[in-house]
Amino acid sequence: MDFSFSETQRHWHEAAAEFARTELVRPESDGGPADRGGFWREGYRRCARFGLTGLPVAEEHGGRGQDLPTTVAAMEGVGYGCEDSGLIFAINAALWTVTLPIQLYGTEEQKRQYLPGLCDGSLVGANGASESEAGSDIYAMTTRAERRGDQWVLNGRKTWITAGPIADVYLCYATTDPGRGIMGISAFLVGRDAPGFRMVREIPKLGMKGVPMGELAFEDCRLPADALVGREGRGAPIFQASMEFERGAILASALGTMRRQLERCIHHARSRRQFGQPIGKFQSVSNRVVDMALRLETSRLMVYRYAWLKSRGDEEASAAAAMAKLQVSESFVQNSLDAVRLFGAAGYVEETGIERDLRDSVGSVIFSGTNDIQRNIIAQRLRLG
Ligand SMILES: Cc1cc2nc3c(=O)[nH]c(=O)nc-3n(C[C@H](O)[C@H](O)[C@H](O)COP(=O)(O)OP(=O)(O)OC[C@H]3O[C@@H](n4cnc5c(N)ncnc54)[C@H](O)[C@@H]3O)c2cc1C
């Protein structure tokens, strides 16, 4: 058993943190600081040039050919160095739910068409699964895809789509056979300019302001026959694979954010004085910091364990992903709330940036399947359901 980084992992982890600290500082002329100005496309391109958008993608398709633990190490590094968690979420959402599924399930032609652009940042990907009446119960989706001649025709709506308003390519799910439930779901690649495809609206939200969320409409949207990813009626395994990647790895960057947050809290507990002494001398304050450190350490172990299991092809990876997601997201919210408490009013006001982590963290208990759904997955693994 070895808990240390390999040389390559250390390189990507440290280089990503340094890159983020120096290159992902958004200038005021470009909507800065951090995420005040919405999506920062130049920041996205910089991340792509650094290699983040295609880290686990094969080199022949424009990626860096790194394994999952190395990718997770880099994402943790960038989360540590970058305060624009919306930007980092956009990169993660595209990587785990569009780019990797294309690499795993796409035809050679689809890989050639999309992967180089997704890796070099000229294309931003988004995942279109949720509908207003199909969230946790995702396979109740009603977006319909029908084969007409040599085309697919899609009708329906998708909502809460991360990067929906600004993406270039969408991996969307629709039913090709409503009578077959989960076995009727198929996956399609949809370009932003596909006829009959429309961004309905941007949906304002609590946090991660650096990436917009949107609602999409398919109105007799016509796609070529080769827009289908995988086989007809075999979209669910593609969706499940993308969700497993998300659960296990999307919060690696949150580990970096929690580390930065913890360091700020330790510094504040040492330097802020009340009643003639540093507040860290009060046991209720130091206990709070200790609990934050404990949550971060357990979260880290679980994310790296998932990456390790997955890279070995271990079937335990799926439950490990659900456990990691549950642990990291709950820890992220709790640590962010503790940070606000520890800073007092300075934690509550916008100018210190402490409250932003709390707003950014809340979505993590909902996306990739709510934490109730993660518990259901783990309970099934324990043969309880
Ligand atoms: C920040 C963010 C980003 C997102 N990005 C995307 C995206 O890019 N693409 C996309 O397709 N979707 C996206 N989503 C949507 C997300 O996948 C759904 O919100 C999520 O699956 C939950 O569905 P829902 O919101 O409809 O909640 P509901 O399913 O209505 O759930 C409501 C409540 O009921 C509980 N519940 C429901 N069913 C069960 C059950 N069986 N057992 C126990 N409890 C249950 C839930 O846990 C929750 O507390 C995003 C959501 C957020 C918050």
The ligand as an SDF file (V2000), in Angstrom:
LIG
                    3D

 53 58  0  0  0  0  0  0  0  0999 V2000
  -25.2990   22.6410   -9.8350 C   0  0  0  0  0  0  0  0  0  0  0  0
  -26.0820   21.6630  -10.6420 C   0  0  0  0  0  0  0  0  0  0  0  0
  -25.6190   21.2900  -11.8930 C   0  0  0  0  0  0  0  0  0  0  0  0
  -26.3710   20.4120  -12.6840 C   0  0  0  0  0  0  0  0  0  0  0  0
  -25.9250   20.1140  -13.9440 N   0  0  0  0  0  0  0  0  0  0  0  0
  -26.6620   19.2770  -14.7340 C   0  0  0  0  0  0  0  0  0  0  0  0
  -26.2240   18.9830  -16.0700 C   0  0  0  0  0  0  0  0  0  0  0  0
  -25.1930   19.4670  -16.5330 O   0  0  0  0  0  0  0  0  0  0  0  0
  -26.9780   18.1420  -16.8050 N   0  0  0  0  0  0  0  0  0  0  0  0
  -28.1330   17.5790  -16.3430 C   0  0  0  0  0  0  0  0  0  0  0  0
  -28.7540   16.8140  -17.0710 O   0  0  0  0  0  0  0  0  0  0  0  0
  -28.5820   17.8570  -15.0770 N   0  0  0  0  0  0  0  0  0  0  0  0
  -27.8730   18.6930  -14.2780 C   0  0  0  0  0  0  0  0  0  0  0  0
  -28.3040   18.9910  -12.9920 N   0  0  0  0  0  0  0  0  0  0  0  0
  -29.5700   18.4300  -12.5200 C   0  0  0  0  0  0  0  0  0  0  0  0
  -29.3640   17.3140  -11.5130 C   0  0  0  0  0  0  0  0  0  0  0  0
  -28.8850   16.1650  -12.1380 O   0  0  0  0  0  0  0  0  0  0  0  0
  -30.7050   17.0770  -10.7930 C   0  0  0  0  0  0  0  0  0  0  0  0
  -31.0060   18.2580  -10.0860 O   0  0  0  0  0  0  0  0  0  0  0  0
  -30.6520   15.9050   -9.8330 C   0  0  0  0  0  0  0  0  0  0  0  0
  -30.5640   14.6980  -10.5240 O   0  0  0  0  0  0  0  0  0  0  0  0
  -31.8870   15.8550   -8.9080 C   0  0  0  0  0  0  0  0  0  0  0  0
  -33.0660   15.9560   -9.6190 O   0  0  0  0  0  0  0  0  0  0  0  0
  -34.1740   17.0440   -9.1840 P   0  0  0  0  0  0  0  0  0  0  0  0
  -33.4850   18.3570   -9.0620 O   0  0  0  0  0  0  0  0  0  0  0  0
  -35.2930   16.9290  -10.1570 O   0  0  0  0  0  0  0  0  0  0  0  0
  -34.6470   16.6180   -7.7600 O   0  0  0  0  0  0  0  0  0  0  0  0
  -35.8040   15.5470   -7.4280 P   0  0  0  0  0  0  0  0  0  0  0  0
  -35.5140   14.2840   -8.1620 O   0  0  0  0  0  0  0  0  0  0  0  0
  -37.1330   16.1700   -7.6270 O   0  0  0  0  0  0  0  0  0  0  0  0
  -35.5480   15.2960   -5.8920 O   0  0  0  0  0  0  0  0  0  0  0  0
  -36.1480   16.1290   -4.9010 C   0  0  0  0  0  0  0  0  0  0  0  0
  -35.8040   15.5260   -3.5410 C   0  0  0  0  0  0  0  0  0  0  0  0
  -36.3420   14.1970   -3.4310 O   0  0  0  0  0  0  0  0  0  0  0  0
  -35.3190   13.2810   -3.1350 C   0  0  0  0  0  0  0  0  0  0  0  0
  -35.5580   12.0140   -3.8240 N   0  0  0  0  0  0  0  0  0  0  0  0
  -36.0170   11.8210   -5.0910 C   0  0  0  0  0  0  0  0  0  0  0  0
  -36.0720   10.5260   -5.3820 N   0  0  0  0  0  0  0  0  0  0  0  0
  -35.6090    9.8540   -4.2920 C   0  0  0  0  0  0  0  0  0  0  0  0
  -35.4030    8.4780   -3.9780 C   0  0  0  0  0  0  0  0  0  0  0  0
  -35.6450    7.5140   -4.8540 N   0  0  0  0  0  0  0  0  0  0  0  0
  -34.8850    8.1760   -2.7570 N   0  0  0  0  0  0  0  0  0  0  0  0
  -34.6120    9.1430   -1.8580 C   0  0  0  0  0  0  0  0  0  0  0  0
  -34.7920   10.4560   -2.0960 N   0  0  0  0  0  0  0  0  0  0  0  0
  -35.2780   10.8180   -3.3090 C   0  0  0  0  0  0  0  0  0  0  0  0
  -34.0360   13.9310   -3.6390 C   0  0  0  0  0  0  0  0  0  0  0  0
  -32.8860   13.4170   -2.9930 O   0  0  0  0  0  0  0  0  0  0  0  0
  -34.3000   15.3990   -3.3260 C   0  0  0  0  0  0  0  0  0  0  0  0
  -33.9900   15.6640   -1.9870 O   0  0  0  0  0  0  0  0  0  0  0  0
  -27.5830   19.8740  -12.1950 C   0  0  0  0  0  0  0  0  0  0  0  0
  -28.0320   20.2290  -10.9080 C   0  0  0  0  0  0  0  0  0  0  0  0
  -27.3040   21.1310  -10.1500 C   0  0  0  0  0  0  0  0  0  0  0  0
  -27.8000   21.5200   -8.7980 C   0  0  0  0  0  0  0  0  0  0  0  0
  1  2  1  0
  2  3  1  0
  2 52  2  0
  3  4  2  0
  4  5  1  0
  4 50  1  0
  5  6  2  0
  6  7  1  0
  6 13  1  0
  7  8  2  0
  7  9  1  0
  9 10  1  0
 10 11  2  0
 10 12  1  0
 12 13  2  0
 13 14  1  0
 14 15  1  0
 14 50  1  0
 15 16  1  0
 16 17  1  0
 16 18  1  0
 18 19  1  0
 18 20  1  0
 20 21  1  0
 20 22  1  0
 22 23  1  0
 23 24  1  0
 24 25  2  0
 24 26  1  0
 24 27  1  0
 27 28  1  0
 28 29  2  0
 28 30  1  0
 28 31  1  0
 31 32  1  0
 32 33  1  0
 33 34  1  0
 33 48  1  0
 34 35  1  0
 35 36  1  0
 35 46  1  0
 36 37  1  0
 36 45  1  0
 37 38  2  0
 38 39  1  0
 39 40  1  0
 39 45  2  0
 40 41  1  0
 40 42  2  0
 42 43  1  0
 43 44  2  0
 44 45  1  0
 46 47  1  0
 46 48  1  0
 48 49  1  0
 50 51  2  0
 51 52  1  0
 52 53  1  0
M  END
$$$$
